[in-house]
Amino acid sequence: MSKEKLLSQEESDQLLSSLKQRFKKHPERHQEIQWGDVERKLNAHPEKTAVLYRMEETGGEPDVVLYDEEKDELVFFDCVKESPKGRRSVCYDREALDARKKYKPETSAVELAGDIGIEMLSEQEYRFLQETGEYDTKTSSWVKTPDDIRSKGGAIFCDLRYGRVFTYHNGAESYYAARGFRGSLRL
């Protein structure tokens, strides 16, 4: 996936249609934001629209969850019910991938996020997302891991069980079919 690739008119129209439908279907995620403002920002930033397209291609179902007034930015998060299918079975980062002796996954969450052009959600952002709905009730998602945990070989992930967000730890080199990651994009 090339970050520089801009969308064709057909891809752009398809994405805008999907984003608009999702926006209208889930007003609870963005009560103070109008679709016209979102569409203007998208049209003004074709390079960011291409990133949203890659979020969509990997199963993220991006949607607007926040408007940052201070920076005049819309914030999109992956809002798919379970961890994005196209981003599962990945260890945490390149260091963890290199440390695996056998049965290496194709890539890591940190690398794939970079390839897509998004930031992985932090634990705080993940908790904020859960305030807009219920996500990862059957899967889990890697989140940005603080340096003090990562330096000891660990990484953290979150999920929603029993109506509550849980944060757990694992070796950063671990990977599971039901664990992926969620990302964000500022526009």
N, C-alpha and C positions, 0 to 999 in steps of 0.2 A: 504494500500500500504506500503510495507516494503522497506525502503531505502537500506537495505542490500542485497536485492535479486538481484543476477546477472542474466543476460539474458541467455536463452538457445541459442544454435548455430542458430536454426531456427529464434528465435526472433531477434537476433543480425543481421543475414543476411537480414531479412525483414526490420529492421530499417535502416541499411546501404544503402540498395537499395532506400528506400524512401528519405533519406537525400541526397543521390547522385543525384537523379532525381530533387529534389527541388533546390539543389545547382546549377545544370546546367540550370534549368528553370529560375532562378532569379539572373543572374550575376551582376545586378545593386546593389545587397545587399553586395557584397564582391569582388570588382573589383581587388584587389591586392592579393587575396588568391587563392591558387591552391587546387583542390580536394585531391590530393595525400597527402598534408600536413595535411588536415583535417582527412583523413582516418588513417594516422599514429597515430595522437593524439587519435582518437577514439579507435583504437586497443590497445594503451598503457594504456588506462584508462577505463576498463570495468565497474567500479562502476559509472562513469559519463555517460557512454553509457546507463546504466540502468535508470538514471535520464532522459536522452533525450527520452527514451522509454515511461516513465510516462508522459512527456510533450506531446508526440504524442498521447498517450492513452486518455488524457483529452482534445484533440482537438487543441493543440497549434501550430502544424506545425512548430517546431523549425527549424531555419536556422542560419548559420553563418552570423553575421553582422559586425564583427570587429576583428582585430588582435591587441592585446595589446603587442607591441614589448618589452616594459619595463619588463613585467611579463612573456613574451613568452606564452601568453594564447590566445586561440580562444574564442570569446564570441558569444554565441547563444542567440537569442531572440525568443519568440513566434511570428511567422509571419503570422498567420492565418488572413484572411481578417477582420473578426469580432471577438470580444472577445471570447476566447475559450468556446465552449458549455459546456464542462465538468467542468467549473469553474465559472459558473454564479449562480445567486440567492444566493449570499453569502454576509454577512455583512463584515465589515472591519477586526475586530480582535476578540479575545476571550472575552475581556472586553465588547465589544459592544454586542456580542452574549449573554453573561450572563446578560446584562442589559435589554434585550428584555423580556417583560412580557408574550407575547403570539405570536404565528405565527413565532416561531424561525426557521431560516434556519438550515440546517444540520451542517454547519460549517462556518468558516470565511475565508476570503482571506489569511490572514497571516498564519493561521494554515494549510490550504490546500497547500500553497506554501512550508511550512516546510515539510509537508508529502511527497510532490513530490520531494523535495530536491533542490528547486530553490529559487532565490531572486525575490521579486516583483520588477518591473521596477520603477525607480524614475521618477519624472516629466521630468527631463533632458534626461534620457534614452528614455522615451516615445517620446519626441520631436525628438530625434535622429532617432528612428525607423521610424517616419513619413517621414523623409527625404529619406527613401528607398522605399516608396510606399504610398498607401492610406489605412489606417486601421481604424476600428471602425467608419465607416460612418453611421451605423445604430445602433451600440451598444456603450457602454462605458466601461472603464477599471479603477478599483481602482489602484492608484499608491501609493508608499511609502509616508506616510504622515509625515510632520515635527512634532516633539514633541510639539511645541508650539500650533499647531492646534489640535493635537490629545488630548492634556491635557484639552482642552476646549470642548471635546465631538465630534469634527468634524473629517472628513477625506476628502481627495481629490480624484478626478477621472478626467479622460481626455477622449476626443473623437475628431473626426475630422468632422467639419461641414463647409460648404461653402468654402472649400479649406484651412481651417485654424484650427490649434490645439487649443482647448479650455480646460482650467482647471477650474473645478467647485468644490464646497464643498457640503457636505451633512452630516447629522448625521451619525456617524460611525455605528450605529445599523441598518441603512436602508439597504434594499436589493431589487433588481429588476431583473426580468427575462432577461433583456437586459444588465445587468452589471456584468462583471466578473473581471478578472485581467490577466495581462501578466507577464511573468517571464523571467529571464535570467539565464544562466549557463556559468561559466568559465571553460575552459578545457585546 
